[in-house]
Amino acid sequence: MLRGLMMDTPLNVSAALEYGAEMHPDGAIVSATIEGGTHRTTYAETLPRVARLAHALKALGVKEGDRVATLAWNGYRHFELYYAVGGIGAVCHTINPRLFPEQLVYIVNHAKDRVLFFDINLAPLIAKMRAHWPKDMIYVAMCDKAHLPAGEGLEGIHAYEDLLAGQPTAYAWPKIDENAGVSLCYTSGTTGEPKGALYSQRSVMLHALFTLTAGMESLKTGRTVLPVVPLFHVNAWGLPYTAPIVGLNLIMPGVKLDGPNLYDLLENENVFSSWGVPTVWMGLLQEIQKRGRKPSMLGEVIIGGSAAPRAMIEAFETMDIGVIHGWGMTEMSPVGTLGVLATKDRGKPLQERIDLKGRQGRRMFGVELKIVDEGGHRLPHDGEASGELFVRGPGIISGYYENADASARAFDADGWFGTGDVAKITPDGYLIIVDRTKDLVKSGGEWISSIDVENAAMAHPGIAACAVIGVPHPKWQERPLMIAVKAAGADPKPEEVMATLEKAIAKWQLPDDIVFVEQLPLTATGKISKLTLRKQFADHPLPDAE
């Protein structure tokens, strides 16, 4: 090998915030705070606070490689932790507050966290869980002394602002090996124990830069973006690292993510783009309908986490809000594909564009895709063949953190990561997720995509949300059952929904029954929990299953 004569300077996260403070000093970070009210700051003002926090972490005894946990919502202090922890070479372990207690016990102990920072509205959770976590762990409430929570189980807790007080406002950020861990996020553990994805300094910086190549309107200097996707999950899809590099204004929504509160933030802060999961956008669309207009400046929504119904995409697009449908995984940093239309498709009629945006987009630079059959043989990207989706790239894990068994099961012989999704890929690169392998319904030797049935059902105006699962059948092995939530003020009959479905899918794919419920169970990351539904409806009697 003839080695290139280039400087070997590592990709470190501290460089992103330093760049933002220098080149985009007035870029805003606006937070709806837990204490109440709104906090406003800039990248230039944030950098010295991050330096103070870095000094405070060192004073607490945090060393390179130590795990520093967070249990917090989207706010400026959480953003500061991303950079202070990673900047000194420690690992920012973001924890989902919505996880079950058993999962929280496992995750914190498995990660061996040294310090835990938490939002004050989560103080009761801390008091409850503290006895189950490492005895010597240090706790910091993300507030000033006046708001420091007290009570049984909260003894000896530090106040965030007290730690920063008196610390220097400059920090000589070290040059850290770019392959060193920088952030840790566990899967929600819907099957088995949660598994940790340990991202490196290099991977998160490359992921941030790769995202910028996709051509999204939201990622342009001066744009205002509201991440509904939480900072506690998969680096908020990379936005905390991308934002200062490009100079975005970030609007942090805090804990209130309902339709009315989101609408007000979008309107009052002149937000152009917002990122989140479909369940969040259902609430926003209902609020838009109530108020009779969209938030004034909202021009784009990024939808990820689970498949967006066509009806949702159409609702946004027809009010001139562009939809970018994306796909990814915790194990992928997380973005894999983005629904920015190919140049040749942008001038197509609206309905054809909506059809394309219903797909999961095209691969981001740095992400390779392949689909394989049950024998592991590669299938063509012809838009017809479907198989399990495998991925590889510099933003994709090479193994799970401290979990050799799970790692051994996750990769094929060539080192590609198995996603568990069944997909098709078109000749021009569009990814079409058919279903999760565990969510496919196997009926009489044929596979039925729950996503296809759900998307067809959402075209009925009386359906607010739905999920399709397979339930046992004596003849066909499994048949689809639909569980649906009625839209506000609507009272759809099962036969009316069936009539809508018959226009979109084959007769053998139709659900054998439709059950209406008040609400659908959600996972800790805001997705519909089909695992819960399968348990709940395991013994549901189908009409023709005698």
MITIFI-738214 format. One record per residue (C-alpha): residue number from 1; residue in three letters; x, y, z. Coordinates in steps of 0.2 Angstrom, whole numbers, plus 5000, padded with zeros to 4 digits. Each point is the difference from the previous one (the first is absolute). Example, Ala and Ser with C-alpha at 12.3 -4.5 7.8 and 13.67 -1.06 7.14 Angstrom:
R num residuo    X    Y    Z
R   1     ALA 5062 4978 5039
R   2     SER 5006 5017 4997
***
This chain:
R num residuo    X    Y    Z
R   1     MET 5000 5000 5000
R   2     LEU 5006 5017 4996
R   3     ARG 4994 5011 5015
R   4     GLY 4993 5017 4996
R   5     LEU 5009 5015 5007
R   6     MET 4986 5007 5010
R   7     MET 4998 5006 5018
R   8     ASP 4994 4987 5011
R   9     THR 4988 5011 5010
R  10     PRO 4985 4990 5009
R  11     LEU 4982 5004 4997
R  12     ASN 4994 5006 5017
R  13     VAL 4983 5006 5005
R  14     SER 5007 5015 5009
R  15     ALA 5005 5007 4983
R  16     ALA 4982 5001 4995
R  17     LEU 4995 5012 5014
R  18     GLU 5016 5010 4998
R  19     TYR 4996 5003 4982
R  20     GLY 4982 5005 5004
R  21     ALA 5005 5012 5013
R  22     GLU 5013 5008 4988
R  23     MET 4991 4999 4983
R  24     HIS 4982 5001 5006
R  25     PRO 5001 5009 5016
R  26     ASP 4982 5006 5000
R  27     GLY 4992 4983 4996
R  28     ALA 4987 4999 5013
R  29     ILE 4995 4986 5013
R  30     VAL 4983 5003 5007
R  31     SER 4993 4989 5013
R  32     ALA 4983 4997 5008
R  33     THR 5007 4997 5018
R  34     ILE 4994 4987 5013
R  35     GLU 5000 5014 5013
R  36     GLY 4988 5011 4989
R  37     GLY 5003 5013 4988
R  38     THR 5012 5001 4985
R  39     HIS 5019 5000 5000
R  40     ARG 5009 5009 4985
R  41     THR 5019 4998 4996
R  42     THR 5012 4999 4986
R  43     TYR 5014 4989 4994
R  44     ALA 5012 5014 5005
R  45     GLU 4993 5000 5018
R  46     THR 4999 4981 5001
R  47     LEU 5018 4997 4997
R  48     PRO 5006 5008 5016
R  49     ARG 4987 4991 5010
R  50     VAL 5005 4983 4992
R  51     ALA 5018 5004 5006
R  52     ARG 4994 5003 5017
R  53     LEU 4991 4984 5000
R  54     ALA 5015 4991 4994
R  55     HIS 5010 5006 5014
R  56     ALA 4986 4996 5012
R  57     LEU 5000 4982 4993
R  58     LYS 5019 4998 5003
R  59     ALA 4997 5007 5018
R  60     LEU 4988 4986 5003
R  61     GLY 5013 4987 4995
R  62     VAL 4994 4996 4982
R  63     LYS 5013 4993 4990
R  64     GLU 5002 4995 4981
R  65     GLY 4989 4985 4996
R  66     ASP 4989 5003 5016
R  67     ARG 4981 4999 4996
R  68     VAL 4990 5015 5005
R  69     ALA 4981 4997 4999
R  70     THR 4986 5012 4997
R  71     LEU 4981 4998 5003
R  72     ALA 4994 5016 4993
R  73     TRP 4989 5008 4986
R  74     ASN 5005 5012 4986
R  75     GLY 5007 5015 5008
R  76     TYR 5016 5011 5000
R  77     ARG 5008 4991 5014
R  78     HIS 4998 4983 4992
R  79     PHE 5008 5008 4984
R  80     GLU 5015 5006 5011
R  81     LEU 5003 4983 5007
R  82     TYR 5002 4992 4983
R  83     TYR 5015 5011 4997
R  84     ALA 5008 5001 5017
R  85     VAL 4999 4981 5003
R  86     GLY 5006 4996 4983
R  87     GLY 5012 5014 4999
R  88     ILE 5010 4993 5015
R  89     GLY 5000 4983 4993
R  90     ALA 4987 4992 5011
R  91     VAL 4984 4992 4993
R  92     CYS 4983 5008 5001
R  93     HIS 4988 4987 5004
R  94     THR 4982 5006 4996
R  95     ILE 4986 4990 5008
R  96     ASN 4982 5000 4995
R  97     PRO 4989 5005 5016
R  98     ARG 4985 4991 4993
R  99     LEU 5009 4983 5001
R 100     PHE 4993 4987 5013
R 101     PRO 5009 5000 5017
R 102     GLU 5007 4983 4996
R 103     GLN 5008 5007 4984
R 104     LEU 5007 5015 5010
R 105     VAL 5008 4988 5013
R 106     TYR 5008 4990 4986
R 107     ILE 5006 5014 4990
R 108     VAL 5008 5011 5013
R 109     ASN 5009 4985 5008
R 110     HIS 5005 4993 4984
R 111     ALA 5008 5016 4994
R 112     LYS 5008 5003 5017
R 113     ASP 4995 5018 5000
R 114     ARG 5011 5012 5012
R 115     VAL 4989 5015 5000
R 116     LEU 4982 5003 4995
R 117     PHE 4992 5016 4995
R 118     PHE 4981 5002 5001
R 119     ASP 4986 5012 4997
R 120     ILE 4991 5005 5016
R 121     ASN 4983 4994 4995
R 122     LEU 5008 4983 5000
R 123     ALA 5006 5001 5018
R 124     PRO 4986 4988 5006
R 125     LEU 5007 4987 4987
R 126     ILE 5018 5003 5007
R 127     ALA 4994 4997 5018
R 128     LYS 4991 4984 4995
R 129     MET 5015 4993 4990
R 130     ARG 5015 5006 5010
R 131     ALA 5001 4985 5011
R 132     HIS 5001 4988 4985
R 133     TRP 5015 5010 4992
R 134     PRO 5018 5001 5004
R 135     LYS 5002 5006 5018
R 136     ASP 5014 5012 4996
R 137     MET 4992 5008 4985
R 138     ILE 4999 5019 5001
R 139     TYR 4984 5009 4997
R 140     VAL 4997 5017 4992
R 141     ALA 4984 5009 4998
R 142     MET 4999 5011 4985
R 143     CYS 4995 5016 5008
R 144     ASP 5006 5014 5012
R 145     LYS 5001 4999 5019
R 146     ALA 4982 5008 5001
R 147     HIS 4992 4985 4991
R 148     LEU 5010 4986 5007
R 149     PRO 4988 4986 5004
R 150     ALA 5001 4993 5018
R 151     GLY 4992 4985 5009
R 152     GLU 5003 4982 5004
R 153     GLY 5012 4992 4987
R 154     LEU 5006 5017 4995
R 155     GLU 5013 5003 5013
R 156     GLY 5017 5007 4995
R 157     ILE 4995 5005 4982
R 158     HIS 5010 5014 4991
R 159     ALA 4992 5015 4991
R 160     TYR 5006 5002 4982
R 161     GLU 5002 5018 5001
R 162     ASP 5010 4999 5017
R 163     LEU 5012 4988 4991
R 164     LEU 5003 5013 4986
R 165     ALA 5002 5015 5012
R 166     GLY 5018 5006 5001
R 167     GLN 5007 4988 4987
R 168     PRO 5011 5007 4986
R 169     THR 4991 5005 4984
R 170     ALA 5013 4993 4989
R 171     TYR 5006 4982 4998
R 172     ALA 5015 4993 4990
R 173     TRP 4990 4986 4991
R 174     PRO 5011 4985 4998
R 175     LYS 5004 4991 4984
R 176     ILE 4991 4984 5003
R 177     ASP 5002 4984 4990
R 178     GLU 4986 5001 4988
R 179     ASN 4995 4982 5002
R 180     ALA 4997 5003 5019
R 181     GLY 4982 4998 5006
R 182     VAL 4991 5016 5002
R 183     SER 4981 4996 5002
R 184     LEU 4990 4985 5005
R 185     CYS 4982 4995 4996
R 186     TYR 4991 4984 5004
R 187     THR 4986 4993 4990
R 188     SER 4984 4999 5009
R 189     GLY 5001 4982 5002
R 190     THR 4983 4994 4993
R 191     THR 5008 4983 4998
R 192     GLY 5013 4995 5014
R 193     GLU 5010 5012 5010
R 194     PRO 5004 5017 4992
R 195     LYS 5016 5000 4990
R 196     GLY 5013 5015 5000
R 197     ALA 5006 5009 4984
R 198     LEU 5016 5008 5004
R 199     TYR 5003 5014 4988
R 200     SER 5018 5007 4997
R 201     GLN 5006 5018 4998
R 202     ARG 5003 4996 4982
R 203     SER 4983 4992 4996
R 204     VAL 4990 5014 5007
R 205     MET 5009 5013 4991
R 206     LEU 5000 4990 4984
R 207     HIS 4981 4997 5002
R 208     ALA 4997 5019 5003
R 209     LEU 5010 5004 4984
R 210     PHE 4992 4986 4990
R 211     THR 4983 5007 5005
R 212     LEU 5004 5017 4992
R 213     THR 5003 4991 4983
R 214     ALA 4982 4995 4999
R 215     GLY 4993 5017 4994
R 216     MET 4987 5003 5013
R 217     GLU 4993 5017 5000
R 218     SER 5001 5000 5019
R 219     LEU 5019 4999 5000
R 220     LYS 5004 5017 4994
R 221     THR 5008 5014 5009
R 222     GLY 4988 5010 5010
R 223     ARG 4986 4988 4999
R 224     THR 4990 4997 5016
R 225     VAL 4997 4982 5005
R 226     LEU 4990 4993 5014
R 227     PRO 5006 4982 5005
R 228     VAL 4985 4991 5007
R 229     VAL 5011 4984 4999
R 230     PRO 5008 4999 5017
R 231     LEU 5018 5004 5005
R 232     PHE 4999 4984 5011
R 233     HIS 4998 4989 4984
R 234     VAL 5013 4997 4987
R 235     ASN 5008 5017 5001
R 236     ALA 4983 5009 4995
R 237     TRP 5003 4993 4983
R 238     GLY 5017 5009 4999
R 239     LEU 4993 5018 5001
R 240     PRO 5011 5005 5015
R 241     TYR 5015 4997 4990
R 242     THR 4994 5006 4983
R 243     ALA 4992 5016 5007
R 244     PRO 5015 5010 5005
R 245     ILE 5010 4995 4985
R 246     VAL 4987 5007 4988
R 247     GLY 4993 5014 5011
R 248     LEU 4983 4994 5004
R 249     ASN 4988 5008 5013
R 250     LEU 4995 4986 5012
R 251     ILE 4983 5001 5009
R 252     MET 5000 4988 5014
R 253     PRO 4982 4995 5005
R 254     GLY 5003 4993 5018
R 255     VAL 4988 4988 5007
R 256     LYS 4983 5006 4992
R 257     LEU 4998 4991 4983
R 258     ASP 4982 5001 4997
R 259     GLY 4992 5008 4985
R 260     PRO 4995 5017 5008
R 261     ASN 5017 5003 5008
R 262     LEU 5009 4995 4984
R 263     TYR 4989 5011 4989
R 264     ASP 5004 5015 5012
R 265     LEU 5019 4997 4999
R 266     LEU 5000 4998 4982
R 267     GLU 4990 5015 4997
R 268     ASN 5008 5012 5013
R 269     GLU 5018 4995 4996
R 270     ASN 4997 5000 4981
R 271     VAL 5006 4982 4998
R 272     PHE 5003 4995 4982
R 273     SER 5003 4981 5003
R 274     SER 4996 4988 5014
R 275     TRP 5006 4982 5002
R 276     GLY 4990 4986 5009
R 277     VAL 4991 4983 4999
R 278     PRO 4982 4998 4992
R 279     THR 4991 5000 5017
R 280     VAL 5006 5017 5003
R 281     TRP 4994 5006 4983
R 282     MET 4983 4993 5003
R 283     GLY 4998 5012 5014
R 284     LEU 5006 5015 4991
R 285     LEU 4989 4996 4985
R 286     GLN 4985 5000 5011
R 287     GLU 5005 5016 5008
R 288     ILE 5002 5008 4983
R 289     GLN 4983 4994 4995
R 290     LYS 4993 5008 5016
R 291     ARG 5008 5017 4997
R 292     GLY 4997 5000 4981
R 293     ARG 5017 5004 4994
R 294     LYS 5018 4993 5001
R 295     PRO 5014 5009 5010
R 296     SER 5005 5015 4990
R 297     MET 5018 4995 4995
R 298     LEU 4999 4981 5001
R 299     GLY 5006 4994 4984
R 300     GLU 5007 4982 5003
R 301     VAL 4998 4986 5012
R 302     ILE 5012 4985 5002
R 303     ILE 4991 4984 5004
R 304     GLY 5009 4985 5006
R 305     GLY 4999 4987 5014
R 306     SER 4986 4990 4991
R 307     ALA 4992 5000 4983
R 308     ALA 4989 5016 4997
R 309     PRO 4983 4996 4993
R 310     ARG 4997 5007 4982
R 311     ALA 4985 5010 5007
R 312     MET 5012 5009 5012
R 313     ILE 5012 5004 4986
R 314     GLU 4986 5006 4989
R 315     ALA 4993 5011 5014
R 316     PHE 5016 5009 5002
R 317     GLU 5005 5002 4982
R 318     THR 4983 5007 4995
R 319     MET 5003 5014 5013
R 320     ASP 5017 5004 4992
R 321     ILE 5010 4991 5014
R 322     GLY 5013 4989 4991
R 323     VAL 5002 4983 5008
R 324     ILE 5017 4991 5001
R 325     HIS 4996 4982 5005
R 326     GLY 5015 4991 5007
R 327     TRP 5006 4984 5007
R 328     GLY 5014 4994 5011
R 329     MET 5004 4991 5017
R 330     THR 5008 5003 5016
R 331     GLU 5014 4989 4994
R 332     MET 5003 5012 4985
R 333     SER 5003 5017 5009
R 334     PRO 4985 4999 4994
R 335     VAL 4996 5007 4983
R 336     GLY 5001 4988 4985
R 337     THR 4989 5007 4987
R 338     LEU 4991 5016 4997
R 339     GLY 4985 5004 4988
R 340     VAL 5008 5015 4991
R 341     LEU 4993 4996 4982
R 342     ALA 5012 4997 4986
R 343     THR 5002 5015 4988
R 344     LYS 4990 4991 4987
R 345     ASP 4985 4997 5011
R 346     ARG 4998 5018 5007
R 347     GLY 4989 5006 4986
R 348     LYS 4988 4986 5000
R 349     PRO 4982 5003 5004
R 350     LEU 4995 5002 5019
R 351     GLN 4993 4982 5002
R 352     GLU 5015 4992 4992
R 353     ARG 5011 5010 5011
R 354     ILE 4990 4994 5015
R 355     ASP 5002 4982 4995
R 356     LEU 5018 5002 4999
R 357     LYS 5001 5009 5017
R 358     GLY 4991 4985 5007
R 359     ARG 5015 4990 4997
R 360     GLN 5015 5001 5013
R 361     GLY 5011 5010 4989
R 362     ARG 5017 4997 4992
R 363     ARG 5016 4995 5009
R 364     MET 5010 5014 5008
R 365     PHE 5018 5001 4995
R 366     GLY 5010 4989 5011
R 367     VAL 4987 4987 5001
R 368     GLU 5000 4984 4990
R 369     LEU 4984 4989 4998
R 370     LYS 4997 4982 4994
R 371     ILE 4985 4989 5001
R 372     VAL 5002 4981 5001
R 373     ASP 4989 4984 4999
R 374     GLU 4998 4987 5014
R 375     GLY 5017 4992 4994
R 376     GLY 5009 5016 5001
R 377     HIS 5002 5003 4982
R 378     ARG 4999 5018 4993
R 379     LEU 4984 5005 4991
R 380     PRO 4999 5012 4986
R 381     HIS 4995 5018 5003
R 382     ASP 4986 4999 4988
R 383     GLY 4985 5006 5010
R 384     GLU 4993 4983 5000
R 385     ALA 5011 4988 5010
R 386     SER 4998 5002 5019
R 387     GLY 5011 4993 5013
R 388     GLU 5009 5004 5017
R 389     LEU 5009 5017 4999
R 390     PHE 5018 5001 5005
R 391     VAL 5011 5015 5002
R 392     ARG 5017 5006 5003
R 393     GLY 5010 5016 5001
R 394     PRO 5011 5011 5012
R 395     GLY 4984 5005 5010
R 396     ILE 4994 4982 5003
R 397     ILE 5005 4990 5015
R 398     SER 5013 4986 4999
R 399     GLY 4993 4992 5016
R 400     TYR 4989 5003 5015
R 401     TYR 5008 5007 5015
R 402     GLU 5006 4987 5012
R 403     ASN 4988 4987 4992
R 404     ALA 5009 4987 4990
R 405     ASP 4985 4988 4998
R 406     ALA 4989 5014 4992
R 407     SER 5015 5006 4990
R 408     ALA 5003 4982 4993
R 409     ARG 4981 4999 4994
R 410     ALA 5000 5017 4992
R 411     PHE 5012 4999 4986
R 412     ASP 5002 4989 4984
R 413     ALA 5016 4991 4995
R 414     ASP 5005 5016 4990
R 415     GLY 4998 5011 5015
R 416     TRP 4984 5008 4994
R 417     PHE 4987 5005 5014
R 418     GLY 4983 4991 4999
R 419     THR 4986 5013 5003
R 420     GLY 4986 4988 5002
R 421     ASP 4990 5009 4987
R 422     VAL 4993 4993 4984
R 423     ALA 5002 5012 4986
R 424     LYS 5001 5003 4981
R 425     ILE 5012 5012 4991
R 426     THR 4995 5008 4984
R 427     PRO 5013 5002 4985
R 428     ASP 5001 5018 5004
R 429     GLY 5004 4997 5018
R 430     TYR 4983 5003 5010
R 431     LEU 4999 4989 5015
R 432     ILE 4983 4992 5003
R 433     ILE 4998 4992 5017
R 434     VAL 4988 4986 4999
R 435     ASP 4999 4996 5018
R 436     ARG 5010 4995 5015
R 437     THR 5003 4981 4999
R 438     LYS 4991 4998 5017
R 439     ASP 4985 5010 4994
R 440     LEU 4997 4991 4984
R 441     VAL 4984 4990 5000
R 442     LYS 5002 4982 4993
R 443     SER 4984 4994 4992
R 444     GLY 4999 4984 4991
R 445     GLY 5018 5001 4995
R 446     GLU 4999 5018 4994
R 447     TRP 5006 5015 5009
R 448     ILE 4989 5015 5003
R 449     SER 5008 5017 5004
R 450     SER 4992 5008 5015
R 451     ILE 5007 5017 4994
R 452     ASP 4990 4998 4983
R 453     VAL 4984 4996 5009
R 454     GLU 5002 5014 5013
R 455     ASN 5005 5013 4986
R 456     ALA 4984 4995 4990
R 457     ALA 4989 5002 5016
R 458     MET 5007 5017 5004
R 459     ALA 4992 5007 4984
R 460     HIS 4983 4998 5009
R 461     PRO 4996 5017 5008
R 462     GLY 4992 4992 5015
R 463     ILE 5017 4991 5005
R 464     ALA 5012 5010 5011
R 465     ALA 5012 4986 5002
R 466     CYS 5001 4981 4998
R 467     ALA 5011 4985 5001
R 468     VAL 4999 4983 4992
R 469     ILE 5007 4984 5009
R 470     GLY 4999 4981 4996
R 471     VAL 4989 4989 5011
R 472     PRO 4999 4981 4999
R 473     HIS 4988 4992 4988
R 474     PRO 4997 4981 4999
R 475     LYS 5000 4999 4981
R 476     TRP 5011 5015 4994
R 477     GLN 5013 5000 5015
R 478     GLU 4998 5018 5002
R 479     ARG 4987 5013 4994
R 480     PRO 5001 5019 5002
R 481     LEU 4991 5009 5014
R 482     MET 4998 5019 4999
R 483     ILE 5000 5010 5016
R 484     ALA 4994 5018 4997
R 485     VAL 4997 5017 5008
R 486     LYS 4985 5010 4994
R 487     ALA 5003 5018 4994
R 488     ALA 4993 5014 5011
R 489     GLY 4981 5001 4997
R 490     ALA 5000 4985 4988
R 491     ASP 4991 4984 5002
R 492     PRO 5006 4988 4985
R 493     LYS 4993 4983 4999
R 494     PRO 5011 4985 4996
R 495     GLU 4991 4997 4983
R 496     GLU 5004 5018 4995
R 497     VAL 5019 4998 5004
R 498     MET 5000 4984 4991
R 499     ALA 4993 5008 4985
R 500     THR 5014 5013 5000
R 501     LEU 5013 4985 5002
R 502     GLU 4992 4991 4985
R 503     LYS 5005 5014 4989
R 504     ALA 5018 4999 5005
R 505     ILE 5005 4982 5004
R 506     ALA 4996 4982 4994
R 507     LYS 4985 4991 5008
R 508     TRP 5011 4987 5008
R 509     GLN 5010 5014 5009
R 510     LEU 4984 5008 5008
R 511     PRO 5000 4998 5019
R 512     ASP 4988 4987 5007
R 513     ASP 4994 5012 5013
R 514     ILE 5001 5018 5005
R 515     VAL 5000 5005 5019
R 516     PHE 4998 5018 5006
R 517     VAL 5009 5006 5015
R 518     GLU 5002 5016 5009
R 519     GLN 5019 5001 4998
R 520     LEU 5014 4989 4993
R 521     PRO 5014 4996 5012
R 522     LEU 5017 5008 4996
R 523     THR 5018 4995 5003
R 524     ALA 5012 5011 5009
R 525     THR 5005 5008 4984
R 526     GLY 4983 5005 4995
R 527     LYS 4996 4986 4988
R 528     ILE 4985 4989 5000
R 529     SER 5004 4984 5011
R 530     LYS 4995 4985 4990
R 531     LEU 5008 4989 5012
R 532     THR 4987 5006 5013
R 533     LEU 4986 4998 4988
R 534     ARG 5005 4982 4995
R 535     LYS 4999 4996 5019
R 536     GLN 4984 5009 5003
R 537     PHE 4991 4992 4985
R 538     ALA 5009 4983 4999
R 539     ASP 4983 4991 5004
R 540     HIS 4989 5012 4989
R 541     PRO 4987 4989 4991
R 542     LEU 4999 5004 4982
R 543     PRO 4983 4999 4992
R 544     ASP 5003 4985 4988
R 545     ALA 5013 4991 5010
R 546     GLU 4988 4986 5007
***
